[in-house]
Amino acid sequence: MDMFPITFYALLCGLVGLFSPRFGRWYGRLMFGAVLGVFAATAMPHVRALAGL
C-alpha cells in the first residue's frame, strides 16, 4: 500500500479538524471541507512530483 496519499490526506483532515470549529454552522464546515478536498485532489500529484515519489 502506498503511504503517500494516506499521509497527505491525514494531514489535511487534521487541518480540517483544527480549523472547522471556526466556521460555526454545518454549512461553513461542509464548504471548507469541500474546498480543501478539491484542493487536495488537485495538489497531491504536484506535491508528490516535487517530493520525487
C-alpha positions as CSV (number, residue, x, y, z in Angstrom):
1,M,0.0,0.0,0.0
2,D,1.3,3.5,-0.9
3,M,1.6,5.6,2.2
4,F,1.9,9.0,0.5
5,P,-1.8,9.5,-0.2
6,I,-2.8,8.3,3.2
7,T,-0.3,10.6,4.9
8,F,-1.2,13.5,2.7
9,Y,-5.0,13.2,3.3
10,A,-4.4,12.5,7.0
11,L,-2.6,15.8,7.3
12,L,-5.3,17.7,5.5
13,C,-8.0,16.0,7.6
14,G,-6.1,17.1,10.7
15,L,-6.2,20.7,9.4
16,V,-10.0,20.4,8.8
17,G,-10.4,19.2,12.4
18,L,-8.2,22.1,13.6
19,F,-9.9,24.9,11.7
20,S,-13.5,23.7,11.3
21,P,-14.8,25.0,14.7
22,R,-14.1,28.5,13.5
23,F,-16.6,28.1,10.7
24,G,-19.5,27.7,13.1
25,R,-22.5,26.1,11.4
26,W,-22.5,22.9,9.5
27,Y,-22.6,24.5,6.1
28,G,-19.5,26.5,6.8
29,R,-17.7,23.3,7.8
30,L,-19.1,21.5,4.8
31,M,-17.9,24.2,2.4
32,F,-14.4,24.3,4.0
33,G,-14.1,20.6,3.7
34,A,-15.3,20.5,0.1
35,V,-12.8,23.3,-0.9
36,L,-10.0,21.6,0.9
37,G,-10.9,18.2,-0.7
38,V,-10.8,19.7,-4.2
39,F,-7.5,21.4,-3.4
40,A,-6.0,18.2,-2.0
41,A,-7.1,16.1,-5.0
42,T,-5.6,18.7,-7.4
43,A,-2.4,19.4,-5.4
44,M,-1.4,15.8,-4.4
45,P,0.1,14.8,-7.8
46,H,2.1,18.0,-7.9
47,V,3.3,17.6,-4.3
48,R,4.2,14.0,-5.0
49,A,6.2,15.0,-8.1
50,L,8.0,17.7,-6.1
51,A,8.9,15.2,-3.4
52,G,10.2,12.8,-6.0
53,L,7.9,10.0,-5.1
